[in-house]
Structure formats: structure tokens, C-alpha cells
Amino acid sequence: MLKGYWVPVLHSHLPFVKHPNYEYFLEEHWLFEAISECYIPLLKNLKRLYDEGIDFRLTISVTPPLAEMLDDRHLMEKYERYLDRQIELGNKECQRTQDDEVYKGIANFYNDKFVEIKEFFTDFLQRNVLNGYRFFNDLGKIEVITCGATHGFLPLLSVNEKAVEVQIEVAVASHKKHFKKPPKGIWLPECAYYDRLDKILKENGIEFFFVDSHSLVYGEPTALNGVYAPVYTEYAVAAFARDPHSAKQVWSSKEGYPGDVNYRDFYRDIGYDLEYDYIKDYIDPDGTRVFTGYKYHKITGETDYKEVYDPYVASEITKSHAADFHYKREQQFEHLGKYMDRTPMVVSPYDAELFGHWWFEGPDFLYNLFKEISDKHIFKAVTPVEYLTMYPQNQVINPSASSWGDEGYYDVWLNEGNSWIYRHLHNMADDIINLANTYHNGADFNTTRLLNQMTKELLLAQSSDWAFLVTTKTAVEYSEQRTKEHIANFQTLKNMINGDIDFNLLEELEYKNSIFSFIDYRVFAS
């Protein structure tokens, strides 16, 4: 008899970044690195499990901005050229280290890895990463869910409820475009919930969402089973809450698995370590040193001294960590089973980019964990829909306002550093609603183009990433510039309505900010 059900969830997201006027743009490499280090390694390991006949279940959010970028021909052609440069650098490194007994093994390891990534991208994925998610989604091995249209922080957009409705409605439409069927679940941006958001989710066909643990613990009434069973909201949408114990085992860099001294050190990279004249063709053309992905050292310890990374040793350690995670879940399920009237459930949500980017060995950990689960039959990995099918009757509560950010509420996205953003977002939403109502019966061809692009600019400005990066002081200049750019674009396009149209600018924005080709401004009509 199974002791429990495990619901692993990976949140895959990046903000929409596209700069067609530049062959190299640093922020586009966020996407290229995520594909090479996270998405393809994960899909490769899922394919490996599938080929070996090992069952698995994963719930994976592919946010609309990420899906749009992965399906963008311009960006994917750039990505393939990026891979070619990575392989060229690998060949160069193999030659440089051919007589170096210390580094030649690790140089060859990376070169082989990028060659394999390109082969997987061009062959199995047919140059579209979404094909991998579609393959496993259609098999029922993974449940692909959506997110907000542009990862907008919904509680802070709810000053204008229509803005929240559009974030969800466009997200569902985007999911249908890319996966040919509506999503059953949603990863709320930043897991941010507010009272009665469930009504909007229900109206858009969403059956379940995820929250942090305190959302159920402080709900009204308190969830009787804590975070170890889902609850239904007033509008019969299921809320699944994060288990803090399994989260900490993986998230924590100090107490969790990623901090093991034998795992790869993220920060030591030949883009910074090698002579400029040697590495200049593989870093930012302006001379700024950046990560290349060729990282030759392991964590070793807390000092600057780092020993050479051994991929074989690290891979073996992922097996022991997978066994430890499995054992701790077994103990957890045994304990919970004593106090619950059903088989307990543990929800473990993580940022997908943790697995492979920050924690290089993460995809191998997941592969070995699914093997442990398959071999021992003590608990089973399931999707939320599978669990709800087994247990359709659940407590009804009103979840508490919450997020999974620092301190658990909203202050990461609303503070003295980024509060200036929201006045503009609210005014822009009011403007587009008024215009959508004015032209609700349709507009002429060029006015329609203006209104549709204004809608895209608003959605892009609403991305929670920009406020988050300002707070964390990561890419602050770019985040502020992106926010101001979309605000300015919106106002400039608005001024063209019933006036002179700058067609060159309009065409440039349509190509650069090309997200959601299906958009119709009347989505904002009352």
C-alpha cells in the first residue's frame, strides 16, 4: 500500500526579451543559458526515463512569455548560432588543455555536452523546445500548466480587476496556441494570491493553482490537513500548498543538496578566468566579461580556493541525494499517515531554472529520484489532476493573501524602490479599457494595429520580473529601462490614434515586441 503521493512542480519562466537589432544582447542569453542548462537537460533525462521504461510524473509551468520566445524563429536561429559558438569554444578549449592533465578531462566533458545539446535540439526537438514538453504532455507523463500572460503580479494589478482578467484570459489563449488544448492548472505569478482571484480562475476554466504554505495555514477556516491535502476555494478551484520541508532540502544553498562541496561552482567561469585576448570572441562584444558556461571548478568550500570539478563524482552524489530525499519523504509520509484520514500528499514546487543553471546536477538528481520512486514503490509521483481524481472531496476554505517571496507577502514587488511603476500600469490599463470600449465594434486597419500593440506594451510592462529585479538589485538598469520603454511606447502609440502614424516605429515595435500575435485589444472591453 502506498504511503503517500508526491506532487513535484517546476516553474519555468523568463521575461520576454527580444532585441532583433543586435546580434549579441546580454539579456537574450538568459534564455539561451536556460535552454542549454535547464530545459534541454531536463527533457533529455525525461526521454532517458521514458526509453528505460521508468514511470514519472511532473507538473511543469511553461509561462506564456517563455513559450512565445521558445516558438520565436528569430530567437531560435540566434540560439542555434549561440550553440555553434559554444561548440567552437569547446574545441578551442580541448586544444588548449590537451597536454594539461588537470583540465583536459573537464574541457572535453563540456565540449561533448554542448555537442549533445545541439543534437538533441536539432533532432528530437526539431529546433523547438516546446516539442519536448508537448511530447511528454501528450503521453500524460507531465502536466503542462500556464501562468499569468506576462507574469504580472496579480494582487497589485487588481486595483483594476480587468487587468487581472486579461492576464488570465490571454494566458489561457497562449496555452491553447502552443499546446492545442486549454490548461487545467496555473502557476500564479510569484504564487501570489488575493481574495476572490479564484472567481477569475474559474471563469477561465482553471481547475487548480499553487500557493505557499501560509496561505492555507492562515486561511479561513484553517486547512485541517495543513499543506498535505488540497483545498477548494469558494468557486471550487483547488489550491495546492508548498511543503516547506521538501522545499528546504533542495532550495537551501547551505542546508540543501546544491551546496555539496563536490557539486559544480556556478561563479567560477573561464569567461572571467582566462586572458581577455583568448576569450574575447566568446564574451560581450563590448568587452564585458560574462559567463560562458565553461565552469571547471567545484564548490570546494566557502573560500576563494576551488578544486577542479569531477562530473563523475558529482553524478554519483546525485544518487545518494536522491536516495536521501526519497528516505525523508518516506519518513514524512509515515508520520503524516498517523494523523490523516487519507493518504497524505506532499507538494514540492521549485523554479525550474534551479535545476541545471544554479544547481548544475539538478536534472540528474531528478532522474535518479524517479528511479528510486520506481524501484521502491513506497510513494508515487502524481499530478494535481490525478490526486483530485482520487480525492474529489476536499475542505472548502478561503486562502489567505500570500506569495512565495521573501516574508511571504507582497513587499518584494511593492517598496520604495519600485512603487513608481504601478501608477503607470493602472493609468495604462484605464486608458486601454476606455479605448477598447470606444472601438468595441472594431476600428480601421491601422488603428487596430496601434491598439493591439498598445495592449502588448501594457502586458509587457506588467511583468513582475522588472519590479523583482529592482528589489534584488539584479539587472536594475535594464529592468527600469524595460519598464520605462514599454510605458513610453504605449503613450507614443496612443498619441498616434486619430493623428499622424509613425509607421516605421509601429513596424519596429510589432517586430521587436512581437509577443501574442493573436492579441485583440477588445479583450480589454468591458
C-alpha positions as CSV (number, residue, x, y, z in Angstrom):
1,M,0.0,0.0,0.0
2,L,1.4,3.4,-1.0
3,K,2.4,5.6,1.9
4,G,1.9,8.9,0.1
5,Y,1.7,10.9,-3.1
6,W,4.4,13.3,-4.2
7,V,3.5,16.3,-6.4
8,P,6.7,17.8,-7.9
9,V,6.2,21.1,-9.7
10,L,8.7,23.1,-11.8
11,H,8.0,26.7,-12.6
12,S,9.7,27.6,-16.0
13,H,9.7,31.3,-16.6
14,L,11.8,34.1,-18.2
15,P,10.6,37.6,-19.1
16,F,10.1,38.3,-22.8
17,V,13.4,39.5,-24.2
18,K,13.9,40.1,-27.9
19,H,16.4,42.5,-29.5
20,P,16.4,41.9,-33.2
21,N,18.6,44.9,-33.9
22,Y,21.6,43.3,-32.1
23,E,23.3,40.0,-33.0
24,Y,24.5,39.8,-29.4
25,F,22.4,41.1,-26.5
26,L,23.3,40.1,-23.0
27,E,19.8,39.6,-21.6
28,E,18.9,37.3,-24.5
29,H,21.5,35.0,-23.1
30,W,19.2,34.4,-20.1
31,L,17.1,32.4,-22.5
32,F,20.0,30.6,-24.2
33,E,21.6,29.6,-20.9
34,A,18.2,28.4,-19.5
35,I,17.6,26.2,-22.6
36,S,21.1,24.7,-22.6
37,E,21.5,24.3,-18.8
38,C,17.9,23.6,-17.7
39,Y,15.2,22.9,-20.3
40,I,17.1,20.5,-22.6
41,P,19.0,18.6,-19.8
42,L,15.6,18.1,-18.1
43,L,13.9,16.9,-21.3
44,K,16.9,14.7,-22.1
45,N,16.6,13.0,-18.8
46,L,12.8,12.6,-19.2
47,K,13.5,11.0,-22.5
48,R,16.0,8.7,-20.9
49,L,13.5,7.7,-18.3
50,Y,10.9,7.1,-20.9
51,D,13.3,5.0,-23.1
52,E,14.2,2.9,-20.0
53,G,10.5,2.3,-19.2
54,I,10.6,4.2,-15.9
55,D,7.4,5.9,-15.0
56,F,7.4,9.5,-13.8
57,R,5.1,12.5,-13.3
58,L,6.0,16.2,-13.3
59,T,3.9,19.3,-13.3
60,I,5.7,22.0,-15.3
61,S,4.6,25.6,-15.9
62,V,5.7,27.0,-19.2
63,T,4.8,30.6,-18.9
64,P,3.4,32.5,-21.9
65,P,6.4,34.7,-22.3
66,L,8.7,31.7,-22.3
67,A,6.5,29.8,-24.7
68,E,6.5,32.8,-27.0
69,M,10.3,33.0,-27.0
70,L,10.8,29.3,-27.5
71,D,8.4,29.5,-30.5
72,D,10.1,32.6,-32.0
73,R,12.1,31.9,-35.2
74,H,14.4,34.8,-34.8
75,L,15.4,33.8,-31.2
76,M,15.7,30.2,-32.0
77,E,18.0,30.9,-35.0
78,K,20.1,33.0,-32.6
79,Y,20.1,30.2,-30.1
80,E,21.5,27.8,-32.7
81,R,24.3,30.2,-33.5
82,Y,24.9,30.5,-29.8
83,L,25.3,26.7,-29.6
84,D,27.7,26.8,-32.5
85,R,29.9,29.4,-30.7
86,Q,29.8,27.2,-27.5
87,I,31.0,24.2,-29.5
88,E,33.7,26.3,-31.2
89,L,34.8,27.5,-27.8
90,G,34.8,23.9,-26.6
91,N,37.0,22.8,-29.5
92,K,39.4,25.6,-28.7
93,E,39.4,24.6,-25.0
94,C,40.2,21.0,-25.9
95,Q,43.2,22.1,-27.9
96,R,44.4,24.5,-25.2
97,T,44.2,21.8,-22.5
98,Q,45.3,18.7,-24.5
99,D,48.5,18.5,-22.6
100,D,47.1,19.6,-19.2
101,E,46.3,16.5,-17.1
102,V,44.3,18.7,-14.7
103,Y,41.9,20.4,-17.0
104,K,41.7,18.4,-20.3
105,G,39.1,16.0,-18.9
106,I,36.7,18.7,-17.8
107,A,37.2,20.7,-21.1
108,N,36.3,17.6,-23.1
109,F,33.3,17.0,-20.9
110,Y,31.8,20.4,-21.7
111,N,32.6,20.2,-25.4
112,D,30.8,16.9,-25.6
113,K,27.9,18.2,-23.5
114,F,27.2,21.1,-25.9
115,V,27.5,18.8,-28.9
116,E,24.9,16.5,-27.4
117,I,22.7,19.5,-26.6
118,K,22.7,20.7,-30.2
119,E,22.0,17.2,-31.5
120,F,19.0,16.9,-29.1
121,F,17.8,20.3,-30.1
122,T,18.0,19.7,-33.9
123,D,16.9,16.0,-33.9
124,F,14.4,15.1,-31.1
125,L,13.2,18.6,-30.6
126,Q,13.2,19.6,-34.3
127,R,14.6,23.0,-33.3
128,N,11.7,23.8,-31.0
129,V,12.0,23.1,-27.3
130,L,8.2,23.2,-26.9
131,N,8.1,19.9,-28.9
132,G,9.7,18.2,-25.9
133,Y,7.0,19.4,-23.5
134,R,4.3,18.6,-26.0
135,F,5.6,15.0,-26.4
136,F,5.5,14.2,-22.7
137,N,2.3,16.2,-22.1
138,D,0.5,14.2,-24.7
139,L,1.8,11.0,-23.1
140,G,0.4,12.0,-19.7
141,K,3.9,12.0,-18.1
142,I,3.9,15.7,-17.4
143,E,1.1,18.2,-16.9
144,V,2.0,21.5,-18.6
145,I,0.2,24.4,-16.9
146,T,0.2,28.1,-17.6
147,C,0.9,31.3,-15.7
148,G,-0.1,35.0,-16.0
149,A,0.1,36.3,-19.5
150,T,3.3,38.2,-18.7
151,H,3.9,37.0,-15.1
152,G,2.1,40.1,-13.8
153,F,1.9,40.4,-10.0
154,L,-1.9,39.9,-9.8
155,P,-2.7,41.3,-6.3
156,L,-1.0,44.7,-7.3
157,L,-2.8,44.8,-10.6
158,S,-6.2,44.1,-9.1
159,V,-6.8,47.8,-8.5
160,N,-8.2,47.4,-12.0
161,E,-9.8,44.0,-12.0
162,K,-10.0,43.9,-15.8
163,A,-6.2,43.9,-15.8
164,V,-6.1,40.6,-13.9
165,E,-8.9,39.1,-16.0
166,V,-6.8,39.9,-19.2
167,Q,-3.6,38.4,-17.7
168,I,-5.5,35.1,-17.2
169,E,-7.6,35.2,-20.4
170,V,-4.5,35.9,-22.6
171,A,-2.5,33.2,-20.7
172,V,-5.2,30.6,-21.5
173,A,-5.3,31.7,-25.1
174,S,-1.5,31.5,-25.4
175,H,-1.5,28.0,-23.9
176,K,-4.1,26.8,-26.4
177,K,-2.0,28.3,-29.2
178,H,1.2,26.4,-28.1
179,F,-0.3,23.2,-26.7
180,K,-3.5,22.8,-28.7
181,K,-5.7,22.4,-25.5
182,P,-6.6,24.6,-22.6
183,P,-4.6,24.4,-19.4
184,K,-6.1,22.7,-16.4
185,G,-3.8,24.5,-13.9
186,I,-2.0,27.7,-13.3
187,W,1.2,28.8,-11.5
188,L,0.1,32.1,-10.2
189,P,2.9,34.6,-10.8
190,E,5.1,34.5,-7.7
191,C,2.4,32.2,-6.2
192,A,0.7,35.5,-5.3
193,Y,-2.9,35.0,-4.2
194,Y,-5.6,37.5,-3.1
195,D,-9.2,37.2,-2.1
196,R,-11.6,36.2,-4.9
197,L,-8.9,35.6,-7.5
198,D,-10.4,32.2,-7.7
199,K,-13.5,33.6,-9.4
200,I,-11.5,34.8,-12.3
201,L,-9.6,31.5,-12.5
202,K,-12.9,29.6,-12.5
203,E,-14.3,31.7,-15.3
204,N,-11.3,30.8,-17.4
205,G,-11.6,27.1,-16.9
206,I,-8.7,26.8,-14.4
207,E,-9.1,23.8,-12.0
208,F,-6.1,24.2,-9.7
209,F,-3.3,26.6,-8.6
210,F,-0.4,26.7,-6.2
211,V,0.2,28.8,-3.1
212,D,2.8,29.0,-0.3
213,S,2.1,27.1,2.9
214,H,0.9,30.1,5.0
215,S,-1.9,30.7,2.5
216,L,-3.7,27.6,3.8
217,V,-2.4,27.7,7.4
218,Y,-3.9,31.2,7.8
219,G,-6.9,30.6,5.6
220,E,-10.5,30.9,6.9
221,P,-11.1,28.4,8.3
222,T,-7.6,26.9,8.8
223,A,-6.9,23.9,6.5
224,L,-7.5,20.9,8.7
225,N,-4.8,18.8,6.8
226,G,-2.4,21.7,6.6
227,V,-0.5,21.7,3.3
228,Y,-0.8,17.9,3.0
229,A,-4.1,17.9,1.1
230,P,-5.5,20.4,-1.4
231,V,-8.5,22.6,-0.5
232,Y,-11.3,24.0,-2.6
233,T,-12.0,27.7,-2.7
234,E,-15.4,29.3,-2.7
235,Y,-15.5,28.9,-6.5
236,A,-14.4,25.3,-6.4
237,V,-10.9,25.8,-7.7
238,A,-8.3,23.6,-5.9
239,A,-5.4,25.2,-4.1
240,F,-2.2,23.1,-3.5
241,A,0.3,24.4,-1.0
242,R,4.0,24.1,-0.8
243,D,5.6,21.7,1.7
244,P,8.4,23.6,3.5
245,H,10.4,20.5,4.4
246,S,11.0,19.1,0.9
247,A,11.5,22.7,-0.4
248,K,14.3,23.4,2.0
249,Q,16.1,20.2,1.2
250,V,16.5,21.5,-2.4
251,W,16.3,25.2,-2.2
252,S,18.7,26.0,0.6
253,S,22.3,26.6,-0.6
254,K,23.6,26.0,2.9
255,E,21.4,23.1,4.2
256,G,20.2,21.8,0.9
257,Y,21.8,19.4,-1.6
258,P,23.0,22.1,-4.1
259,G,25.6,23.3,-1.5
260,D,27.5,20.0,-1.6
261,V,31.2,20.8,-1.9
262,N,31.6,18.3,-4.8
263,Y,29.0,20.0,-7.0
264,R,29.9,22.5,-9.6
265,D,30.7,26.1,-8.6
266,F,28.4,28.4,-10.5
267,Y,30.6,31.5,-10.2
268,R,33.9,30.3,-11.5
269,D,33.8,30.5,-15.3
270,I,36.5,30.8,-17.9
271,G,34.8,33.9,-19.2
272,Y,36.3,35.6,-16.1
273,D,39.3,33.3,-15.5
274,L,41.1,33.3,-18.9
275,E,43.1,36.0,-20.7
276,Y,41.0,38.6,-22.4
277,D,42.6,38.2,-25.9
278,Y,41.9,34.5,-25.7
279,I,38.2,34.7,-24.6
280,K,37.1,38.0,-26.2
281,D,35.2,36.3,-29.1
282,Y,33.0,34.5,-26.6
283,I,32.0,37.3,-24.2
284,D,30.1,40.5,-24.7
285,P,31.5,42.3,-27.8
286,D,31.9,45.5,-25.7
287,G,34.5,43.7,-23.6
288,T,32.3,43.0,-20.6
289,R,33.2,39.6,-19.2
290,V,30.3,37.2,-18.9
291,F,29.6,33.6,-18.0
292,T,30.4,31.2,-20.9
293,G,29.0,28.0,-19.3
294,Y,32.5,26.5,-19.2
295,K,33.0,26.2,-15.4
296,Y,35.9,24.0,-14.3
297,H,35.7,24.1,-10.5
298,K,33.6,22.6,-7.7
299,I,32.2,24.4,-4.7
300,T,35.1,23.0,-2.5
301,G,34.3,25.4,0.4
302,E,33.5,28.9,1.4
303,T,36.9,30.4,0.5
304,D,38.1,31.5,-2.9
305,Y,40.1,28.4,-3.3
306,K,38.4,26.0,-5.6
307,E,39.4,22.5,-6.7
308,V,38.8,21.0,-10.2
309,Y,35.3,19.7,-10.8
310,D,34.8,16.0,-11.3
311,P,31.5,15.3,-13.2
312,Y,31.6,11.6,-12.4
313,V,31.9,12.1,-8.6
314,A,29.2,14.8,-8.7
315,S,26.9,12.4,-10.7
316,E,27.4,9.7,-8.1
317,I,26.5,12.1,-5.3
318,T,23.2,12.9,-7.0
319,K,22.3,9.2,-6.5
320,S,22.9,9.5,-2.7
321,H,21.0,12.8,-2.5
322,A,18.1,11.2,-4.5
323,A,18.1,8.3,-2.0
324,D,18.1,10.7,0.9
325,F,15.3,12.8,-0.5
326,H,13.3,9.6,-1.0
327,Y,14.0,8.3,2.5
328,K,12.9,11.6,4.1
329,R,9.7,11.6,2.1
330,E,9.1,8.0,3.2
331,Q,9.6,9.1,6.9
332,Q,7.4,12.2,6.3
333,F,4.6,10.1,4.8
334,E,4.7,7.6,7.6
335,H,4.4,10.4,10.2
336,L,1.6,12.2,8.4
337,G,-0.3,9.0,7.8
338,K,-0.9,8.6,11.5
339,Y,-2.9,11.8,11.7
340,M,-4.8,11.9,8.4
341,D,-7.9,10.2,7.1
342,R,-6.4,9.8,3.7
343,T,-3.1,9.0,2.0
344,P,-1.1,12.2,2.5
345,M,0.3,14.4,-0.3
346,V,3.5,16.5,-0.4
347,V,3.8,19.3,-2.9
348,S,7.3,20.3,-3.9
349,P,7.4,23.4,-6.1
350,Y,10.7,24.8,-7.4
351,D,11.9,27.2,-10.0
352,A,12.8,25.1,-13.0
353,E,16.0,27.2,-13.6
354,L,17.4,25.9,-10.3
355,F,17.8,22.5,-11.9
356,G,20.8,22.8,-14.2
357,H,21.6,26.5,-14.0
358,W,22.2,27.2,-10.4
359,W,22.4,23.6,-9.4
360,F,24.2,22.0,-12.4
361,E,23.5,18.4,-11.2
362,G,19.8,19.1,-10.6
363,P,18.4,17.3,-13.7
364,D,20.5,14.2,-12.8
365,F,19.1,14.4,-9.2
366,L,15.5,14.3,-10.6
367,Y,16.4,11.4,-12.9
368,N,17.8,9.4,-10.0
369,L,14.9,10.3,-7.8
370,F,12.3,9.0,-10.3
371,K,14.4,5.8,-10.5
372,E,14.3,5.5,-6.7
373,I,10.5,6.0,-6.7
374,S,10.0,3.4,-9.4
375,D,12.3,0.8,-7.7
376,K,10.9,1.1,-4.2
377,H,7.1,1.6,-4.7
378,I,6.8,3.3,-1.3
379,F,5.2,6.5,-2.6
380,K,4.2,7.7,-6.1
381,A,4.6,10.9,-8.0
382,V,1.3,12.3,-9.4
383,T,-0.1,15.4,-11.0
384,P,-2.6,17.6,-9.2
385,V,-5.4,16.3,-11.5
386,E,-4.5,12.7,-10.7
387,Y,-4.7,13.5,-6.9
388,L,-8.0,15.3,-7.3
389,T,-9.4,12.3,-9.2
390,M,-8.5,10.0,-6.3
391,Y,-9.8,12.5,-3.7
392,P,-12.5,14.7,-5.2
393,Q,-14.0,15.7,-1.8
394,N,-11.9,18.4,-0.1
395,Q,-12.3,21.0,2.5
396,V,-13.6,24.4,1.4
397,I,-11.7,27.5,2.7
398,N,-10.8,31.0,1.7
399,P,-7.0,31.0,1.3
400,S,-5.0,33.9,2.9
401,A,-3.4,36.5,0.8
402,S,0.2,35.4,0.2
403,S,3.2,35.0,-2.1
404,W,6.3,32.8,-2.1
405,G,8.5,35.9,-2.0
406,D,10.6,37.0,1.0
407,E,8.4,37.3,4.1
408,G,5.6,35.6,2.2
409,Y,3.5,38.6,1.1
410,Y,3.8,41.5,-1.4
411,D,6.6,43.8,-0.3
412,V,9.3,42.4,-2.7
413,W,7.1,43.7,-5.6
414,L,6.0,46.9,-3.9
415,N,8.5,49.0,-2.0
416,E,10.2,52.4,-2.1
417,G,12.4,51.2,-5.0
418,N,9.7,50.1,-7.4
419,S,6.5,51.7,-6.2
420,W,6.7,54.3,-9.1
421,I,5.8,51.5,-11.6
422,Y,2.2,50.9,-10.5
423,R,0.8,54.4,-11.1
424,H,1.7,54.0,-14.8
425,L,0.4,50.4,-15.0
426,H,-3.0,51.4,-13.5
427,N,-3.3,54.5,-15.8
428,M,-2.4,52.5,-18.9
429,A,-5.0,49.8,-18.0
430,D,-7.6,52.6,-17.6
431,D,-6.6,54.0,-21.0
432,I,-6.8,50.8,-22.9
433,I,-10.1,49.9,-21.4
434,N,-11.6,53.2,-22.4
435,L,-10.2,52.8,-26.0
436,A,-11.4,49.2,-26.2
437,N,-14.9,50.3,-25.3
438,T,-14.7,53.2,-27.7
439,Y,-13.7,50.9,-30.5
440,H,-15.6,47.8,-29.3
441,N,-17.3,47.4,-32.7
442,G,-14.0,47.4,-34.4
443,A,-11.5,50.0,-35.8
444,D,-9.9,50.6,-39.1
445,F,-6.8,48.5,-40.0
446,N,-4.1,50.9,-38.8
447,T,-6.0,51.9,-35.6
448,T,-6.4,48.2,-34.8
449,R,-2.6,47.8,-35.2
450,L,-2.0,50.7,-32.8
451,L,-4.5,49.4,-30.2
452,N,-3.2,45.8,-30.4
453,Q,0.4,46.9,-30.0
454,M,-0.6,49.2,-27.1
455,T,-2.1,46.1,-25.5
456,K,1.1,44.2,-25.9
457,E,3.2,47.1,-24.4
458,L,0.9,47.2,-21.4
459,L,1.2,43.5,-20.8
460,L,4.9,43.6,-21.2
461,A,5.2,46.5,-18.7
462,Q,3.1,44.5,-16.2
463,S,5.7,41.7,-15.9
464,S,6.6,41.2,-12.2
465,D,10.2,40.4,-13.2
466,W,11.1,44.1,-13.5
467,A,9.9,45.1,-10.0
468,F,11.6,42.0,-8.6
469,L,14.9,42.6,-10.2
470,V,14.9,46.2,-8.9
471,T,14.3,45.0,-5.4
472,T,17.1,42.3,-5.6
473,K,19.4,44.9,-7.3
474,T,20.0,42.5,-10.2
475,A,20.0,44.0,-13.7
476,V,18.4,47.1,-12.2
477,E,19.3,49.4,-15.0
478,Y,17.9,47.0,-17.6
479,S,14.7,46.4,-15.6
480,E,14.0,50.1,-15.1
481,Q,14.8,50.8,-18.8
482,R,12.4,48.0,-20.0
483,T,9.6,49.3,-17.8
484,K,10.0,52.9,-18.9
485,E,10.4,51.7,-22.5
486,H,7.0,49.9,-22.6
487,I,5.3,52.9,-20.8
488,A,6.8,55.3,-23.4
489,N,5.8,53.0,-26.3
490,F,2.2,52.9,-25.0
491,Q,1.9,56.6,-24.7
492,T,3.6,57.2,-28.1
493,L,1.2,54.8,-29.8
494,K,-1.8,56.3,-28.0
495,N,-0.9,59.7,-29.4
496,M,-0.9,58.4,-32.9
497,I,-4.6,57.4,-32.7
498,N,-6.6,60.0,-34.7
499,G,-3.2,61.6,-35.6
500,D,-0.1,61.0,-37.7
501,I,1.1,57.5,-37.5
502,D,4.9,56.8,-37.5
503,F,4.7,53.5,-39.5
504,N,8.4,52.9,-39.2
505,L,8.2,52.9,-35.4
506,L,5.0,50.9,-35.4
507,E,6.6,48.2,-37.5
508,E,9.7,48.2,-35.4
509,L,7.6,47.6,-32.2
510,E,5.5,45.0,-33.9
511,Y,8.6,43.0,-34.7
512,K,10.6,43.6,-31.6
513,N,7.7,43.2,-29.0
514,S,6.0,40.5,-31.0
515,I,4.5,38.6,-28.1
516,F,1.0,37.2,-28.6
517,S,0.4,37.5,-32.3
518,F,-3.2,36.6,-31.7
519,I,-3.9,39.6,-29.4
520,D,-7.1,41.6,-29.9
521,Y,-7.3,44.8,-28.0
522,R,-11.0,44.2,-27.3
523,V,-10.0,41.7,-24.7
524,F,-10.0,44.8,-22.5
525,A,-13.5,45.9,-23.4
526,S,-16.0,45.9,-20.5
